[in-house]
Amino acid sequence: MTIELTIVMPCLNEAETLADCIQKAQRFLKSNDVTGEIIIADNGSTDGSQQIAELHGARLVNIPKKGYGNALKGGIEVASGTYIIMGDADDSYDFEDLMPYVIKLREGHDLVMGNRFKGGIKPGAMPFLHKYLGNPVLSFLGRLFYSIKIGDFHCGLRGFSKEAYHKMDLRTTGMEFASEMIVKSKLNGLKIVEVPTVLHPDGRSRRPHLKTWSDGWRHLRFLMLYSPHWLFLIPSIVIMCIGLVISILLISQPVMVEGIIFDIHTLMYSSGMVLIGFQLLVFYALTKIFAVENGLLPKSDRYNRLFKYINLEKGLIIGVIFLIVGFILSYKGLSIWKSTDYGMLQPTDTFRVIIPAVFTILLGVQVILFSLFFSILGLKNTA
């Protein structure tokens, strides 16, 4: 008999609630005439959860590698169902109310997310910081970074097709697995939809496995690292533009603003801003190439066009031009020094030549080195 739905529950010492969750899932399958199976992905329980799972007719899968993501991947990979619904085994989600997920999956959606803010959060079900800071902020950043219309990035109850799961190619092993699933679905062009989901207080007497600050940081770190556009590109453009504008204003003469004089010392800092901005731009390009070439991000037409506009030859030419300009300016500075018989100099005059000279030499070297490394990382695309 073909199994339509597999319900996967990650488990680590859930003896207090596991039986109720399994029984609710079984009642759902029976009452809605859904052909399915229940998999308990045990991550090393020591409280007898394994025996409870087997006693209540669930399929037990032991996952030796620790981590929320590892447990789920271990259960999902052995699932026989066309569709998979994953949910925590702490009785915070009602496994008898899964039909909205199944309906959306049958309609052809690849990922069906629960939204606890739309479905309702029962009193005491979610800590104050999670409800009003952690979840809203991380969900907002996820929508901002990846243009995903999802209101609740971290709902533990969600459904997806087995085919979509393989397209996601999930790599993370911890709590950030939840964010990776959404991001990879978006990057691979999968159809995502939300359904209202009620969150109940969990039935455990022990503390939850979720660690507010460390797991929150893991989610935030993942969102940033998978979005080099926001982590590197936008900051680089802002910093370079500010540095360039200030440098252009100060290159010929000091500028006075409300009685405060900005001179060569400010010019040094503004030149440094341009170099820092360029470094961020380099990191953006190299991170993008590394992520795509190692299968962490999917290829796109824009990515393929990148190698038409940026290549080793163009980079070497631009870098050499900057070096030549820097050497010319250095020679001019040396001439000024020579005119004084190599004596004392007026810093306000000579630094307006020396600072641009050093700046263009450093920028030229960076461009050349970036071009070489860029070419190495993208060798398959330039062959």
N, C-alpha and C positions, 0 to 999 in steps of 0.2 A: 504494500500500500504506500502511495506517495505521501510523504509528510509535507504539509503546507507550511506549518509554523513550528519553529523551535523557540522555546522560552529559556534564555540563559540567565542564570543568577550567579554572580561572583560570590564566593563565600569564604569568610575567615572568622571562625568562631561565632557562628550565628545560631547556636543551638536553641536559644530562647524563641526565635521567630521563624526559623527555617521551615518547620512543619506547617505552620499557618500559610506561609507564602506558597508552598508546594500545593497544598490543598486548594487554595484559592485559584491557582493556575489550572489545576485539574478540573475544577468546577467550571471555569471559563471555557475550556476546550470542550467539555461535555455539553454544556447548556447551549453553546453556539454552534455545535456540530462542526468544529474545526479539527481536522486531523493534525495532531501535533505531538511534540515530545518536550520534556522538561529536563534541562541539563544543569547540574550544579557543578560549577567550576571551582573546586575547593583549592585554596591557596595555602594549605598547611594548617588546617584547624586542629586544635588540641582539646576541644570540648565535646567531641562526639558528633560533630555536624555530619561527618561522612556516614555514620551509621543511621542517622535520622533521614538523610537523603535516600539511602537505599531502602530503608524500612517503608518509606512512603512512595516508593515506586518511581523515583526520579533517577535519571541516568547520571552517575557520578563520574567526574573526570578530575583526576588529581593533577594539579599544576605546580610543579616544584619551584619554578622561578617566581620570586616574590614580586608583588606589584599589582595594582588594580588593572592596568592595561594588560599585563601578562595573563592574569586570570581570565579576563574577558576574551582575549585572543585565543587562548587555549580552548575555551568552551565553544567559541564561534567556529573555529576551524574544524571541529569534529561534528558540527551540527548538520543534520540531514534535511532540515526544512528549506523550502524556497524562500521563506521570509524568516527573520529573526527579530525577536523582541528581547532586549536586555533590561534588567531591572535589579535593584539592590534587594538583598534577602533580609532586610531589617524591618519589613512590614510597613515601610513608610509609603509604599505605593500599593494600590489596590489591583492585584492581578486578576480580579474578576471583571475589571472594567478596561479590557484591552481592545474591545471591538472597534473603537474609533481609529486605532492604529492599523488594525487589519484591513479596514475599509480603505484607508488611504493607500496602503501598500497594494491592495488589489486594483486600485485605480491607476497604478503605475508610478507612484512616487518612490524615489530611491531611499530617502531618509525621512522618517516621520519623528519629529521632536515633540516631547511633552513641554508644555508651558505652565509652570506652577503658579505664575503670577496671574494668569488668566483663569486657571482652573480653581485656584484657591489654596491658601496655605493655612492649615489649621493652627490654632494657638499652640505654641510650644514646638511646632514642627521644624522651624528653621531658626537658628540663632540670629540675634539682632544684627550683628555685623554682616552675616551672610545675606540677610534679607535686604538691608538698606545700604550696604556698601559693596561687599565683595561681588555678589551676583550682578547687581545693576551696572557697576563700573566695568567689570570684565566683559559683560554682554555688550555694553556700549562700545568698548574698544574693538570687540570682535566685529560688530556691525560697521564701525568706522574703517577698520583696516581692510576688511574683506568684502564690504558691500553685501552682507548677508542679512536678510530680513528675518532675524530670529530674536525673540524677546528674552529667551532663557537658555543661555549657552550650556548650563551645567545641570540640566534636568537628568537624573539618572535613569529615567524610563524613556526608551526610544526604540524605534523599529527601523529595519532596513532589509533590503533584499540581499541574499548571499552574493549575487552577482555584483551589486553595488559595493559590498564589503571588499571584494577582491580588487575593484577599481581604486578604492581608497588607498590601498597599500600602506596600512597604518604601521608606524615604527615605534612610537613611544610606549613606555612600560608602566608609567605611574598614573596619577590622577589626571594629568594633562591629556591622556588618551581621549577623554570626552571632548576636549576642544579640538584635537587633531581630527576627529571624525567629522566634525562640522566643516572645518577649514578644508580638508581634503575633498569633501563632497562638493563644496563650492568650486574649488580649483579644477576639479574634473568635470564640471558642468552637470552634476547630478541634480535631480529634482528634489527640493527640500520643502517640507510643509510642517506646520505646527498644529497640535491639537491641545485643548485645555486639559490639564491634569491636576488632580487634587493631591496635595502632599499632606500626609498624616504624621503625627509624632511617631517616631520609631518605637518598637517594643522592647528594646534592649535595656538592661540595667547598667551595662558597662559604657565607657566613653566611646564615641564613634572613632573610626579609623582616620577620618578626615582631619587634617591639621590645618587650622585656619590660615596661618601666615605662610608656612612653608609650601603647602599645596596651592595656595593662592598665587604665590610667586612662581611656581612651576607653570601654572596656566598663563600668567602674564608673560613670562619668559618665552614660552612657546609662541604666543600670539605675536610677539615682537620679532623673534628670530625667523618666523615664517613670513614676515612682512618686511623685507628689507626696504621696500618703498617708504614706509613710515619710519623705520628705525634709522636708516642712513640717507636715503635720497632727499627727502623733504628737509631734514635738518641741514644737509650739506648745501642745498640751494639757498636757504635762508641765511646761513652763516657766510657763504661766499658773497652773496649780494650785499649784505651789510658791510663786510670787509672791503669790497671793491668800491662801494659808494664813498666810504670814509677815506680810503686811500686816494681816490681820484680828487677829492676835495682838498686833501692836504699835500698832494705831490708837488704843487707849485708854490704854495705859501701857507702860513698859519691861518687858522679860522677861529674867530672869536664868537662865542655864543653866550649872551647875557654876562659879559665881563670875564668869561673863562676862556683862556687861550688854549687851543688844541694844536700841537705842533708835531715835531718829528717823533716824539715818544709815543704819541697816539698812532702815528703812521706805522711804527714798528708793530704795535699790537694789531692794527687793522690788516697789515700784511700777513701776520701770523694767522688771523682769522680765515683769510683766503686759503692758506695752506691747509689748515685744519678742515675747512669745508671740502677741499679737494680730496683729502684723505678719506673723508666720509663717503664721497662720491666713488672713490676707488673701492672702498669696502662694499658699497652697494653692488657695483658691477661684479666683483669677484664672488661675493656671497650668492648672488643670483646664479652665476654660472655654476658654482659648486653645487648648489641645491638642485638645479635642473639636471646636471650631468650625473648626479648620484641618485636620481629618482625621488628626491624629497619634494620637488615641485614639478608639475607637468610642463612640457614645452608649449610655447605659444608662437603665433606668427610674429608678435613683437620681439620675442626672444630671438627668433631666427633672423629677423632683420637687423638685430644688434650687430651681427658679425659683418653685415654689408657696410655699415657706417664706421665701425671701429675695428681696425686691424693693426697688425704689427707695423706695416710700412707707414701708414698714416701717423701712428703714434711716434715712431722714430723721427719722422720729418718734423712734426710739431715740437717734440722735445728738443731736437737740435736747434730749431729756430729760437726757442726760449734760451737755450744755452748761448747762442751767438749774441742775442740781445743783452744777456747778462754780462758777457765778456766785453762787449762794446761799452756798456755803462761802467764796468770796472776800469776799463782803459781811460774813460773820461774822468773818473774819480782819481785815478793815478796821475793824470795830467794836471788836475787841480792841485794835488799834493806837490807835484814837481814844480809848479809855478811859485810855490812858497819855499823852494829849495829844500823840500822835504822837512819843513818846519811845522809850526803850530797851524792848526786848521780851525775854521769856524764850523762847528758841528751842524748848525742849522742850515748851512749851505751844502756841505759835502754829504750829509746824511740823506739829503733828497736825491742824491745820485746813488749812493752806496746801498741804501735800503732796497730800492728797486732792482739794483744789480744782484744783490744776494738773493732776493725773492725770485727773480726770473731764473737764476741758476738752479736754485733748489726745486722750483717747479718743473724745470726742464728735466732734471734727473728723475723726479718722481714720475713724470709722464713716460719717460723711456722705460723705467723699471716696471711700471704698470702695464705698458704695452707688451713687454716680454712675458710677464706672468699671465696676462689676459690671453695671449696667444697660446700659451702652454695649456691652460685650463680648457680652452675652447678648441683644442686641436682637431677633434672629430668634426667640428663644424666648419673649419677652414680648410680641410683636406680637399 
